Amino acid sequence: MTFKQRPGEKRDYRQSLKGDDTVAGATWGALPPGLTFGTVVNSGKSSTVRISGGVSGTIYTLLPHLTGATGQEYEPCEDVFLKIV
């Protein structure tokens, strides 16, 4: 899945869990480096972060890493991309 965003915009992105687990903690990153990540908010089965910055024409791979209340750790099975236009 690819999202598009302009360099001056600030937008929220969410990663959700399936099944019975809930999000206890999460970290977000991107490759290549260059995006700015705001405060991570975890609520129930999802983790949300506000992303800004980046370089026009660059496609970033978003890398959420969620830890469930059960202690299990999750990363998305499908790559999520952010293109700065």
Contacts in CASP RR format, 6 or more apart in sequence:
PFRMAT RR
TARGET T0000
AUTHOR 0000-0000-0000
METHOD contacts of the structure
MODEL  1
MTFKQRPGEKRDYRQSLKGDDTVAGATWGALPPGLTFGTVVNSGKSSTVR
ISGGVSGTIYTLLPHLTGATGQEYEPCEDVFLKIV
1 78 0 8 1.000
1 79 0 8 1.000
1 80 0 8 1.000
1 81 0 8 1.000
2 59 0 8 1.000
2 80 0 8 1.000
2 81 0 8 1.000
2 82 0 8 1.000
2 83 0 8 1.000
3 11 0 8 1.000
3 13 0 8 1.000
3 80 0 8 1.000
3 81 0 8 1.000
3 82 0 8 1.000
3 83 0 8 1.000
4 82 0 8 1.000
4 83 0 8 1.000
4 84 0 8 1.000
4 85 0 8 1.000
5 11 0 8 1.000
5 51 0 8 1.000
5 82 0 8 1.000
5 83 0 8 1.000
5 84 0 8 1.000
5 85 0 8 1.000
6 84 0 8 1.000
6 85 0 8 1.000
7 53 0 8 1.000
7 54 0 8 1.000
7 55 0 8 1.000
7 56 0 8 1.000
7 84 0 8 1.000
8 52 0 8 1.000
8 53 0 8 1.000
9 52 0 8 1.000
10 50 0 8 1.000
10 51 0 8 1.000
10 52 0 8 1.000
11 50 0 8 1.000
11 51 0 8 1.000
11 52 0 8 1.000
12 48 0 8 1.000
12 49 0 8 1.000
12 50 0 8 1.000
12 51 0 8 1.000
13 28 0 8 1.000
13 48 0 8 1.000
13 49 0 8 1.000
13 50 0 8 1.000
13 51 0 8 1.000
13 62 0 8 1.000
13 80 0 8 1.000
13 82 0 8 1.000
14 46 0 8 1.000
14 47 0 8 1.000
14 48 0 8 1.000
15 26 0 8 1.000
15 46 0 8 1.000
15 47 0 8 1.000
15 64 0 8 1.000
15 66 0 8 1.000
15 76 0 8 1.000
15 80 0 8 1.000
16 45 0 8 1.000
16 46 0 8 1.000
16 47 0 8 1.000
17 23 0 8 1.000
17 45 0 8 1.000
17 46 0 8 1.000
17 66 0 8 1.000
17 68 0 8 1.000
17 74 0 8 1.000
18 45 0 8 1.000
19 45 0 8 1.000
21 45 0 8 1.000
21 68 0 8 1.000
21 69 0 8 1.000
21 70 0 8 1.000
21 72 0 8 1.000
21 74 0 8 1.000
22 44 0 8 1.000
22 45 0 8 1.000
22 68 0 8 1.000
22 69 0 8 1.000
23 42 0 8 1.000
23 43 0 8 1.000
23 44 0 8 1.000
23 45 0 8 1.000
23 46 0 8 1.000
23 47 0 8 1.000
23 66 0 8 1.000
23 67 0 8 1.000
23 68 0 8 1.000
23 69 0 8 1.000
24 42 0 8 1.000
24 67 0 8 1.000
24 68 0 8 1.000
24 69 0 8 1.000
24 71 0 8 1.000
25 40 0 8 1.000
25 42 0 8 1.000
25 47 0 8 1.000
25 66 0 8 1.000
25 67 0 8 1.000
25 68 0 8 1.000
26 40 0 8 1.000
26 42 0 8 1.000
26 47 0 8 1.000
26 49 0 8 1.000
26 64 0 8 1.000
26 65 0 8 1.000
26 66 0 8 1.000
26 67 0 8 1.000
27 40 0 8 1.000
27 64 0 8 1.000
27 65 0 8 1.000
28 37 0 8 1.000
28 40 0 8 1.000
28 47 0 8 1.000
28 49 0 8 1.000
28 51 0 8 1.000
28 62 0 8 1.000
28 63 0 8 1.000
28 64 0 8 1.000
28 65 0 8 1.000
29 35 0 8 1.000
29 37 0 8 1.000
29 62 0 8 1.000
29 63 0 8 1.000
29 64 0 8 1.000
30 37 0 8 1.000
30 51 0 8 1.000
30 60 0 8 1.000
30 61 0 8 1.000
30 62 0 8 1.000
30 63 0 8 1.000
30 82 0 8 1.000
31 60 0 8 1.000
31 61 0 8 1.000
31 63 0 8 1.000
32 58 0 8 1.000
32 60 0 8 1.000
34 53 0 8 1.000
34 54 0 8 1.000
34 55 0 8 1.000
34 60 0 8 1.000
35 51 0 8 1.000
35 52 0 8 1.000
35 53 0 8 1.000
35 54 0 8 1.000
35 60 0 8 1.000
35 82 0 8 1.000
36 51 0 8 1.000
36 52 0 8 1.000
36 53 0 8 1.000
36 54 0 8 1.000
37 49 0 8 1.000
37 50 0 8 1.000
37 51 0 8 1.000
38 49 0 8 1.000
38 50 0 8 1.000
38 51 0 8 1.000
38 52 0 8 1.000
39 49 0 8 1.000
39 50 0 8 1.000
40 47 0 8 1.000
40 48 0 8 1.000
40 49 0 8 1.000
41 47 0 8 1.000
41 48 0 8 1.000
41 49 0 8 1.000
42 48 0 8 1.000
47 64 0 8 1.000
47 66 0 8 1.000
49 64 0 8 1.000
51 62 0 8 1.000
51 82 0 8 1.000
53 84 0 8 1.000
54 60 0 8 1.000
54 84 0 8 1.000
55 84 0 8 1.000
56 84 0 8 1.000
56 85 0 8 1.000
57 83 0 8 1.000
57 84 0 8 1.000
57 85 0 8 1.000
58 83 0 8 1.000
58 84 0 8 1.000
59 81 0 8 1.000
59 82 0 8 1.000
59 83 0 8 1.000
59 84 0 8 1.000
60 81 0 8 1.000
60 82 0 8 1.000
60 83 0 8 1.000
60 84 0 8 1.000
61 79 0 8 1.000
61 80 0 8 1.000
61 81 0 8 1.000
62 80 0 8 1.000
62 81 0 8 1.000
62 82 0 8 1.000
63 75 0 8 1.000
64 75 0 8 1.000
64 76 0 8 1.000
64 80 0 8 1.000
65 73 0 8 1.000
65 74 0 8 1.000
65 75 0 8 1.000
66 73 0 8 1.000
66 74 0 8 1.000
66 75 0 8 1.000
67 73 0 8 1.000
67 74 0 8 1.000
68 74 0 8 1.000
END
